[in-house]
Amino acid sequence: MACVVANGFRVANGILIAMQNNNCTYRPRECAEDLAEVVADTDLRKDQLVSQQARLLDFQGRSGRAVADMIALANELARVEASLAELDRASANLQHRTETNLLIIQFSTMEGHSRWSSVGRSLSGSLDSFAEGVSEAIDMIAYGFPFLLALFPLALLWRWLWRRATQRISTSPT
């Protein structure tokens, strides 16, 4: 995320936030995706395909073509029309995303907070951290269990061979 700080103001993603005497905090949760370039690329590609489709239709209207040329022309025209249909779907999806994006800005000052508020924020996230740690431990145990099943018989075989070898050494006459 690009941020610029100048004259006590902070600009982040086009949003101007006043930072006077460190009384205002700004904690970004997620960066917004800039769809302007994607929409422009989609529109440019669509314009290119429309002009290619017009040229192909112009060639198709001319007479005196061989059958193989007409088949190749029909295949290319079908490919261009399929690409146009796909771009129309992508354009509709981008338009929907643009219209339904929601930006929520919350401002909070440090004046109304007590010294214990940072402890409260840490404790409120501790249960989530605990649950995530338990989940990771279960995943690690589940990942290692097949290796344990494979190595346990090998360990028993090693122990049996070791005992057999050491019994021969200790019972052999010297």
matplotlib code that plots the C-alpha trace (Angstrom):
import matplotlib.pyplot as plt

x = [0.0, 1.5, 1.3, 2.5, 2.9, 3.1, 2.3, 0.6, -1.7, -1.5, -2.7, -3.4, -5.1, -6.5, -7.9, -6.7, -6.4, -5.6, -2.8, -2.6, -0.6, -0.9, -4.5, -5.9, -5.0, -5.2, -5.1, -5.7, -7.4, -7.2, -5.9, -8.6, -8.0, -7.8, -10.1, -9.5, -6.6, -8.4, -11.5, -9.4, -7.6, -10.9, -12.4, -9.3, -9.3, -13.0, -12.5, -9.7, -11.9, -14.9, -12.6, -11.2, -14.8, -15.8, -12.8, -13.6, -17.3, -16.1, -13.9, -16.8, -19.0, -16.6, -17.2, -14.7, -13.1, -12.1, -14.0, -10.9, -10.6, -14.3, -13.9, -10.8, -12.6, -15.7, -13.5, -11.6, -14.9, -16.3, -13.2, -13.5, -17.2, -16.4, -13.7, -16.2, -18.7, -16.1, -15.1, -18.7, -19.0, -15.8, -16.9, -20.3, -18.4, -16.1, -19.1, -20.8, -17.7, -17.3, -20.9, -21.0, -17.6, -18.1, -15.6, -15.9, -13.7, -13.6, -11.8, -10.8, -8.9, -6.4, -7.9, -10.8, -8.7, -7.2, -3.8, -5.4, -7.1, -4.0, -4.1, -7.8, -7.1, -4.4, -6.6, -9.5, -7.3, -5.7, -8.6, -8.3, -4.5, -5.0, -7.6, -5.2, -2.3, -4.4, -5.4, -1.8, -0.8, -3.5, -2.4, 1.2, 0.3, -1.9, 0.9, 3.4, 1.2, 1.8, 5.6, 5.2, 3.2, 6.0, 8.9, 7.5, 7.9, 11.3, 12.3, 10.9, 13.0, 16.1, 15.6, 15.2, 18.3, 20.3, 19.3, 20.1, 23.5, 24.3, 23.1, 25.5, 28.4, 27.6, 27.0, 30.0, 32.9, 36.0]
y = [0.0, 3.4, 6.0, 9.6, 11.7, 15.5, 18.5, 16.3, 14.6, 11.0, 9.9, 6.2, 4.8, 8.2, 8.8, 11.8, 11.3, 14.0, 13.2, 16.0, 15.4, 11.6, 11.7, 9.9, 6.3, 4.6, 0.8, -0.6, -4.0, -4.7, -3.0, -2.2, -3.6, -1.0, -2.2, 0.8, -0.8, -4.1, -2.4, -0.4, -3.5, -5.4, -2.5, -2.3, -6.0, -5.8, -3.0, -5.0, -8.0, -6.0, -4.5, -7.9, -9.3, -6.5, -7.3, -11.0, -10.3, -8.1, -10.9, -13.3, -11.1, -11.2, -13.8, -16.0, -17.7, -21.4, -23.7, -24.2, -20.4, -20.1, -22.9, -21.2, -17.9, -19.4, -21.0, -17.7, -15.8, -18.3, -18.0, -14.2, -14.3, -16.7, -14.3, -11.5, -13.4, -14.2, -10.5, -9.5, -11.8, -10.5, -6.9, -7.6, -9.1, -6.1, -3.8, -5.7, -5.6, -1.8, -1.1, -3.2, -2.3, -0.8, 1.3, 1.6, 4.1, 4.1, 6.8, 6.5, 8.8, 7.8, 10.4, 8.2, 5.0, 3.9, 2.4, -1.0, -0.8, -2.3, -5.2, -5.6, -5.7, -8.3, -10.5, -10.3, -11.8, -14.4, -16.9, -16.8, -17.3, -20.2, -21.9, -21.3, -22.9, -25.9, -26.3, -26.1, -28.7, -31.1, -30.7, -31.4, -34.6, -35.7, -35.1, -37.0, -40.0, -41.9, -41.6, -43.0, -46.0, -46.7, -46.2, -48.1, -51.6, -50.7, -49.6, -53.0, -54.9, -52.8, -53.6, -57.3, -57.4, -55.4, -57.7, -60.7, -59.4, -58.3, -61.7, -63.5, -61.4, -61.7, -65.5, -66.3, -67.9, -65.7]
z = [0.0, -1.0, 1.7, 1.6, 4.7, 4.3, 6.5, 9.1, 6.6, 5.5, 2.1, 1.6, -1.4, -2.2, 1.3, 3.2, 7.0, 9.4, 11.8, 14.4, 17.5, 17.0, 18.2, 15.2, 14.3, 10.9, 10.8, 7.3, 7.2, 3.5, 0.4, -2.2, -5.6, -8.4, -11.2, -13.5, -15.3, -15.7, -17.1, -19.5, -20.7, -21.1, -23.1, -25.3, -26.0, -26.8, -29.3, -31.0, -31.3, -32.7, -35.4, -36.2, -36.4, -38.8, -41.1, -41.0, -41.9, -44.7, -46.1, -45.7, -47.8, -50.8, -53.4, -55.2, -52.2, -52.1, -49.8, -47.5, -47.2, -46.3, -43.6, -42.1, -42.2, -40.4, -37.8, -37.1, -36.9, -34.4, -32.3, -32.3, -31.4, -28.5, -27.3, -27.5, -25.5, -22.9, -22.7, -22.3, -19.3, -17.8, -18.4, -16.7, -13.8, -13.5, -13.7, -10.9, -8.7, -9.3, -8.4, -5.3, -3.7, -0.3, 1.6, 5.4, 7.2, 11.0, 12.9, 16.5, 18.8, 21.5, 24.0, 25.2, 25.7, 29.0, 29.5, 29.7, 26.3, 24.6, 27.0, 26.3, 22.5, 23.1, 25.2, 22.8, 20.1, 22.3, 22.0, 18.2, 18.5, 20.8, 18.4, 15.5, 17.4, 18.3, 14.7, 13.5, 16.2, 15.0, 11.4, 12.3, 14.2, 11.4, 8.9, 11.0, 11.8, 8.6, 9.1, 12.6, 11.2, 8.7, 11.1, 14.1, 12.5, 11.4, 14.9, 16.3, 13.7, 14.5, 18.3, 17.6, 15.4, 18.0, 20.9, 18.8, 17.9, 21.5, 22.9, 20.6, 21.7, 25.4, 25.2, 23.0, 24.9, 25.1]

ax = plt.figure().add_subplot(projection="3d")
ax.plot(x, y, z, "-o")
ax.set_aspect("equal")
plt.show()
